[in-house]
Amino acid sequence: MPHEQFPAPQLIGQYRRFGELGPAYKIVAPVRPVDQDDWIVLIQIPESGEETEYRYSNIKNDPVAH
């Protein structure tokens, strides 16, 4: 697994939103691969300054924040 590469490097630095009405978050960096075709990704929530881990499979379904 250490040789796996994050499948969507273009997402790094992008802002997304938790669902249609949730707060925005910034995609900071891939952390590690998990499961089949999924990754844990570090995100930052500008509203609170919090950094946390979030699944790439969830990010793919969240809308881009405008």
PLY file of the C-alpha trace (Angstrom):
ply
format ascii 1.0
element vertex 66
property float x
property float y
property float z
element edge 65
property int vertex1
property int vertex2
end_header
0.00 0.00 0.00
2.80 2.56 0.50
3.18 2.80 -3.28
-0.41 3.84 -3.87
-0.98 7.38 -5.05
-3.92 9.57 -4.14
-6.38 9.26 -7.06
-7.42 12.93 -7.20
-4.48 15.28 -6.50
-6.38 18.10 -8.25
-8.67 18.27 -5.18
-5.89 19.46 -2.87
-6.55 23.09 -1.96
-10.17 22.92 -3.15
-13.05 24.02 -0.95
-16.07 21.77 -0.56
-19.17 21.91 1.61
-20.64 19.24 3.94
-23.83 18.66 1.96
-25.80 21.50 0.42
-26.10 23.62 3.57
-23.18 22.56 5.74
-20.02 24.54 6.45
-17.22 24.75 3.90
-13.95 22.89 4.32
-10.59 22.95 2.57
-8.95 19.75 1.35
-5.42 19.89 2.77
-3.64 16.60 2.05
-4.11 12.87 1.55
-3.16 10.96 4.72
-3.37 7.23 3.95
-5.24 4.74 1.79
-8.01 2.70 3.42
-10.36 0.03 2.15
-10.82 -0.51 -1.57
-10.37 2.73 -3.57
-10.77 5.04 -0.57
-8.45 7.37 1.34
-8.35 9.29 4.58
-7.80 12.97 3.76
-6.88 15.86 6.06
-9.36 18.73 5.84
-9.57 22.13 7.53
-12.80 23.89 8.48
-12.09 27.64 8.15
-15.15 28.58 10.23
-13.65 26.93 13.34
-9.99 26.47 12.37
-10.36 22.76 13.14
-8.38 20.17 11.19
-9.75 16.64 10.98
-9.64 13.53 8.86
-12.40 12.78 6.36
-12.96 10.06 3.79
-12.27 10.71 0.11
-15.47 8.77 -0.72
-17.43 11.45 1.20
-15.53 14.31 -0.43
-16.50 13.04 -3.87
-20.18 13.44 -2.95
-19.88 16.89 -1.34
-20.54 19.97 -3.51
-17.84 22.49 -4.38
-18.12 25.56 -2.15
-18.59 28.86 -4.03
0 1
1 2
2 3
3 4
4 5
5 6
6 7
7 8
8 9
9 10
10 11
11 12
12 13
13 14
14 15
15 16
16 17
17 18
18 19
19 20
20 21
21 22
22 23
23 24
24 25
25 26
26 27
27 28
28 29
29 30
30 31
31 32
32 33
33 34
34 35
35 36
36 37
37 38
38 39
39 40
40 41
41 42
42 43
43 44
44 45
45 46
46 47
47 48
48 49
49 50
50 51
51 52
52 53
53 54
54 55
55 56
56 57
57 58
58 59
59 60
60 61
61 62
62 63
63 64
64 65
